[in-house]
Amino acid sequence: MALKSKTHKGLKRNRDLTILLTLVAGLLLFFIIGGWKLAAAYGVLWFNNILLELFYAKSGANAFVYVEFVTITTIFVGMHYSLSTAFFFSLFVPLALTSIRMFIAPTDIGSFFLPSFANFLDAFVAVIAHLLRNQGLFTIMVVVLLIKHSLSLKSEKFTELQKPYLKLNILLQIVFNLLLAYYLNDWILFRV
């Protein structure tokens, strides 16, 4: 019994160390590649794809309305970096973080090293943000959310939309994130 307890503590410590290393190594790597803005974008994606998803998986909680951290981050990267940097960062970083999270604590959420429709949609969001970068965060967010949710509705991810609460969820999601974008619109981080 004591051996099993020590083994469990050792595995938990290794998992916690792995989680911390993904944060530190990623922040350092993206700081070297693109400066503090790209490192900050990685930090937000890490928070969303590692910490929040591990919390949701462990607690069983499910947010009805949530901040679209990935969308806001891909818009931010699209506004401040080249088209190719924004596209590839938004395509591969969330995918890599999801794969790392699934390696640390396997769940049925996300794909393991294979880009999904959502990954390509995020990369498309970065391209739109780059093309509209002089329009401001709120305008970009309106365009992005309309396109993103329209395309998501057509994908197989939302085939259960006959349930009224899912339609309400999407509507509340759009309104909540547009209000957040309106608030963040004048922040210096979102000015080009």
C-alpha positions in Angstrom: 0.0 0.0 0.0 2.8 2.4 0.9 4.6 1.7 -2.4 1.4 2.4 -4.4 1.0 5.8 -2.6 4.6 6.8 -3.3 4.2 5.8 -6.9 1.0 7.8 -7.2 2.7 10.9 -5.7 5.7 10.4 -8.0 3.4 10.3 -11.1 1.5 13.3 -9.9 4.7 15.3 -9.3 6.0 14.3 -12.8 2.7 15.4 -14.4 2.8 18.7 -12.5 6.5 19.2 -13.6 5.5 18.4 -17.2 2.7 21.0 -17.1 5.1 23.6 -15.7 7.7 22.8 -18.3 5.3 23.2 -21.2 4.6 26.7 -19.9 8.2 27.8 -19.3 9.6 26.2 -22.5 6.8 27.6 -24.6 7.0 31.1 -23.2 10.8 31.2 -23.7 10.6 29.7 -27.2 7.9 32.2 -28.4 9.6 35.1 -26.7 12.8 34.3 -28.7 10.8 33.8 -31.9 8.5 36.8 -31.8 9.0 38.8 -28.6 6.7 39.4 -25.7 3.5 39.6 -27.7 3.9 36.1 -29.1 4.9 34.8 -25.7 1.8 36.4 -24.2 -0.4 34.8 -26.8 1.2 31.4 -26.1 0.5 32.0 -22.4 -3.2 32.7 -23.0 -3.5 29.6 -25.2 -1.6 27.5 -22.6 -4.0 28.7 -19.9 -7.0 27.8 -22.0 -5.8 24.5 -23.5 -4.0 23.1 -20.5 -5.3 24.6 -17.2 -8.9 25.2 -18.1 -9.4 22.0 -20.0 -7.7 20.0 -17.2 -10.0 21.7 -14.7 -13.1 20.9 -16.9 -12.0 17.3 -17.3 -11.3 16.8 -13.6 -14.3 18.6 -12.2 -16.9 17.6 -14.9 -17.9 21.3 -15.1 -19.0 22.7 -18.4 -19.2 26.5 -19.0 -22.4 27.7 -20.6 -20.9 31.0 -21.7 -17.1 31.4 -21.8 -14.5 33.8 -23.0 -13.2 32.7 -26.4 -9.6 32.8 -25.5 -8.4 31.0 -28.6 -10.4 33.4 -30.9 -9.2 36.5 -29.1 -5.6 35.2 -29.2 -5.6 34.3 -32.8 -7.1 37.8 -33.6 -4.3 39.4 -31.5 -1.6 37.4 -33.4 -3.2 38.1 -36.7 -3.2 41.9 -35.9 0.4 42.0 -34.9 2.3 39.5 -37.0 2.7 38.5 -40.6 0.0 36.5 -42.3 2.1 33.3 -42.3 3.1 33.6 -38.7 -0.5 34.2 -37.6 -1.7 31.3 -39.8 0.8 28.7 -38.6 0.8 29.9 -34.9 -3.0 29.6 -34.8 -3.1 26.3 -36.6 -0.3 24.4 -34.7 0.0 25.9 -31.2 -3.5 25.1 -30.0 -3.2 21.6 -31.6 0.2 21.0 -29.9 -1.2 22.2 -26.5 -4.2 20.0 -26.8 -2.0 17.0 -27.7 0.2 17.7 -24.7 -2.8 18.0 -22.4 -4.2 14.7 -23.8 -0.8 13.1 -23.2 -0.8 14.3 -19.6 -4.4 13.5 -18.8 -6.2 11.6 -21.6 -9.7 12.9 -22.4 -12.1 12.6 -25.3 -11.8 16.4 -26.0 -9.7 17.4 -29.0 -7.5 15.5 -31.5 -4.1 14.1 -30.8 -1.6 15.6 -33.2 -4.1 15.7 -36.1 -5.5 19.1 -37.1 -9.3 19.2 -36.8 -11.8 21.5 -38.4 -11.6 23.8 -35.4 -7.8 24.2 -35.9 -8.2 25.2 -39.5 -11.0 27.5 -38.4 -8.7 29.2 -35.9 -6.0 29.7 -38.6 -8.7 31.2 -40.9 -9.6 33.6 -38.0 -6.0 34.7 -37.9 -6.0 35.4 -41.6 -9.2 37.4 -41.4 -7.7 39.3 -38.4 -4.5 40.1 -40.4 -6.5 41.3 -43.4 -8.7 43.5 -41.2 -6.0 44.5 -38.7 -6.6 48.3 -39.1 -10.3 48.0 -38.4 -10.1 47.5 -34.6 -10.8 44.5 -32.4 -14.6 45.0 -32.2 -15.1 45.1 -36.0 -12.8 42.1 -36.4 -14.6 40.2 -33.7 -18.0 40.8 -35.3 -16.8 39.5 -38.7 -14.9 36.6 -37.1 -17.7 35.4 -34.9 -20.3 35.5 -37.7 -18.0 33.6 -40.0 -16.8 31.2 -37.3 -20.2 30.3 -35.9 -21.7 30.1 -39.4 -19.1 27.6 -40.5 -19.3 25.7 -37.2 -23.0 25.3 -37.6 -22.4 23.7 -41.0 -19.8 21.3 -39.6 -20.7 18.0 -37.9 -19.8 19.5 -34.5 -23.2 21.2 -34.2 -25.5 18.6 -35.7 -27.5 18.5 -32.4 -28.8 22.1 -32.9 -32.4 21.0 -32.7 -32.0 21.4 -28.9 -33.1 25.0 -28.1 -30.5 25.4 -25.3 -27.6 25.0 -27.9 -29.0 27.8 -30.0 -29.3 30.0 -26.9 -25.8 29.0 -25.9 -24.4 30.1 -29.3 -26.3 33.4 -29.2 -25.2 34.2 -25.6 -21.6 33.2 -26.6 -21.6 35.7 -29.4 -23.1 38.5 -27.4 -20.8 37.9 -24.4 -17.7 37.9 -26.6 -18.8 40.9 -28.6 -19.3 42.8 -25.4 -15.8 41.7 -24.2 -14.3 42.8 -27.6 -16.1 46.2 -27.3 -14.5 46.7 -23.9 -11.0 45.6 -25.1 -11.2 47.5 -28.3 -9.5 50.6 -26.9 -6.8 48.7 -25.1 -3.3 49.5 -26.4 -2.6 45.8 -27.0 -5.3 45.7 -29.7 -4.1 48.8 -31.6 -1.9 48.4 -34.6 
